[in-house]
Amino acid sequence: MRRRAGVRCGLAPAEEGKVPVVGSDATGHTSSASSARDPGVGSQDGGARSPESARPPDHSVKLVLWRHGQTQWNVQGRFQGQSDIPLDEVGQQQAERAARLLAALQPSAIFSSDLIRAAATAAPLARLTGLAVTPDKDLRERYGGLWEGLTDVEIRARYPVEHSQWRPPEGETTAAVAERACAAMERIADTMTPGTLAVVVSHGAALRLGAARLLGLPEELWGAIGPLANCAWSVLGRRRGRWRLIEHNAGTLPEPVLSDDR
């Protein structure tokens, strides 16, 4: 199914040829397509309003989508999924370094997957900013089913058909992960005060797929957004109900990506 820019997670796109509803802003107010076309709708005197006054309020927010630090399973090339694998020593150092950079952005909130590698990545930033970390199970990594704990070589040998389709047996589908993570990001953004920034600590596949879905990319183009390195981040901004990608895989010089994602 093709996704259109500006379509909220879990909502169907408008029918072909029709002007879509202009969505909800951060206050919960909605404006219809008819009122968006007619600047005079809603004015007390029925007269036309100026273009400036016809604009919806600018409830802009930003999300920093931060991938967790390195684990031993990353180094070994094992599919982690929702297996609760801790950061290794390098991962802890990565989290400390990245936290110092992200603290300078003055985030207003920190949200994290409840898996230990994400929670441990969030901890140094929480310490530096004095913010509490809000756990969210919907930010967990893609469940890998029978692939979890296996290397790519082992997955290719045991599940060649599923590997070619990147479809883990008894695991989550790509679309399900995208929808789950996107819904969590949208929900977080809806809680934010206009003009603020929140840090969302999660996992490679969950962040990439959720961001692609949030940006309204059709599923066949989700692969156009590349994977995140350990402890790297992307920045997404929402303004007047529309999302855009501001930065991707930031925080370091380009590095090899050790990830469940591809």
C-alpha angles and dihedrals in degrees: 000000000000117000122210129215112264096024110133119232113273095018124109118240119251119271117272112277096014126109107247125232110268095238133230126300125218092276093056094250115137132202122202127225090250093055090045089056095045113053090191096061112109097016114129096229095041091237126128117274126219117267089248095055091043092062118101116246114280101243094171120176135169132216123202105206104205122189119215124257127265124296131190089251089057090054092047092047095240122155104248103181108156095339105126101240118167128227116268122225093275090050091053091052091048091053093050093050095045092046091060090055096044093047087065088064088065097226118203095209143011124214125183145181109254092235111112097242091057095041091050090050091052094048099080091049090050090051094050096045100035090232124139118237115238111209119218122185090202088070092064121121122264111288105245100197111194092001097067112115093014126115121235090254091054092047092051091050097046101033108025096156095045091045091054088054094038089233113140113213110248088004136110122287120240091247093051092053092048093050094046095048094041091052090051092051093048091048091051092049090051090059094053129102113241113268096025135117129221129194116225114196114200144120139297102257095034093052097043096046094041091050093048090051092045090053090054096243115161113250093251089062099047088100090063088080106075126222125273124246118232110289093003121126145204127215122219124185129200118203126169089350097306128107129218135180110245101172134003132198091355130162101067142036111274111294136178110275115234103191150129085239125085 
